[in-house]
Amino acid sequence: MNLELDVCRPAASDRATSPGQAQGDFGAIKQRQQATWASGDYAILGTTLQIVGENLAEAVDLRAGEQVLDVAAGNGNATLAAARRFAHVTSTDYVPELLEKGAERARANGLDVRFQVADAEALPFVDGSFDVVLSTFGVMFAPDQDRAARELTRLVRSGGRIGLASWTPEGCIGDLFRLIASYVPPPAGLRSPMLWGTEPRIVELFGSDAIDIRSARRHFKFRYQSAAHWIEVFRNFYGPIYKVYAALDPDRQASLSQDIGALLERLNVGDAHSLVVPSEYLEVVITRK
């Protein structure tokens, strides 16, 4: 395993802008996002999502010996899935602490993976360097969606594949983020990351450079002891929830817990002694022109 801790950030002149969004705004938002994802301990939750990485590796028909890039890899679910299939994997994220967790998992599994700190909107690799580019619940949170999509497209070779797993607006996480926004609004002018979980937005981002786009709506099931247990884990370890609670006074914290609990109970398909909450995500495989 090889972990490079020189953080790669885009120069100001390289940052693309969206309508109504200044370049400096994206930079400030990204700094806050980095701090958010570095807070708590996402790896505690991330490992529970491993099955999504395994399913995505199968969806892209990953082959031994292929060059694979995992973008916004977090603690490495898609990374490990690809390495288990004997691919040559480079795992990237802009939060060094998350890559350290991924490197620990790779070592424990005896997998040879290259880890490199890098920004999803300015990845330091040559055009067409990879056969497959993957991202599970990662690149969807990049503030400049168009720039991030261009980076994924740029780095995959002609005929190569891009595999994505993104939460949908209609699923549990979409509901959760709307609930959070009612307590702590997101930055003005920032597009919802849940748009990556919609087919029309995927076509907007990748259609002009694709010869094929396949998508399927799938469900990951959060399995916890109870709604209170889910809230306790996410409040302590999931950066966005951790930060929201930290921004609220005790009364608002209690109110948020009550609202999240009601959401989870409404979606629970378990029994009185367990919590099983299906959360919809969009699995996408894009074949590059």
KAVEN-V288876 format. One record per backbone hydrogen bond with DSSP energy under -0.5 kcal/mol. CO is the residue of the C=O (numbers start at 1). NH is the residue of the N-H. If there is no record, write none. Layout:
CO;NH, CO;NH
This chain:
2;4, 2;115, 3;5, 4;117, 5;7, 7;9, 8;119, 11;14, 11;15, 12;15, 18;21, 20;22, 22;26, 23;27, 24;28, 25;29, 26;30, 27;31, 28;32, 29;33, 30;34, 31;35, 32;36, 33;37, 34;38, 35;39, 36;39, 41;44, 41;45, 42;45, 42;46, 43;47, 45;48, 45;49, 46;49, 47;50, 49;52, 49;53, 50;54, 51;55, 52;56, 53;57, 54;58, 55;59, 56;60, 57;62, 58;61, 63;66, 66;68, 66;88, 67;131, 67;132, 68;90, 69;71, 69;134, 70;92, 73;76, 73;77, 76;80, 77;81, 78;82, 79;83, 80;84, 81;85, 82;85, 82;87, 83;86, 86;65, 87;89, 88;68, 89;114, 90;70, 90;92, 91;116, 92;73, 93;118, 94;96, 95;98, 95;99, 96;100, 97;101, 98;102, 99;103, 100;104, 101;105, 102;106, 103;107, 104;108, 105;109, 106;111, 107;110, 111;113, 112;89, 113;2, 113;115, 114;91, 115;4, 116;93, 117;8, 119;122, 122;119, 123;125, 126;129, 130;157, 131;161, 132;69, 133;163, 134;71, 135;137, 135;165, 138;141, 139;142, 143;145, 144;148, 145;149, 146;150, 147;151, 148;152, 149;153, 150;154, 151;155, 152;156, 153;156, 154;128, 155;130, 157;160, 160;288, 161;133, 162;286, 163;135, 164;284, 165;137, 166;282, 168;171, 168;174, 171;175, 172;176, 173;177, 174;178, 175;179, 176;180, 177;181, 178;182, 179;182, 180;183, 180;184, 187;190, 192;195, 193;196, 194;197, 195;198, 198;202, 199;203, 200;204, 201;205, 202;206, 203;207, 206;209, 207;210, 209;289, 212;287, 214;285, 216;218, 216;283, 218;281, 220;222, 220;279, 222;224, 222;277, 224;275, 226;230, 227;231, 228;232, 229;233, 230;234, 231;235, 232;236, 233;237, 234;238, 237;41, 237;239, 238;241, 238;242, 239;243, 240;244, 241;245, 242;246, 243;247, 244;247, 244;248, 245;248, 249;253, 250;254, 251;255, 252;256, 253;257, 254;258, 255;259, 256;260, 257;261, 258;262, 259;263, 260;264, 261;265, 262;266, 263;267, 264;268, 267;278, 271;274, 274;276, 275;224, 276;269, 276;278, 277;222, 279;220, 280;168, 281;218, 281;283, 282;166, 282;284, 283;216, 284;164, 285;214, 286;162, 286;288, 287;211, 287;212, 288;159
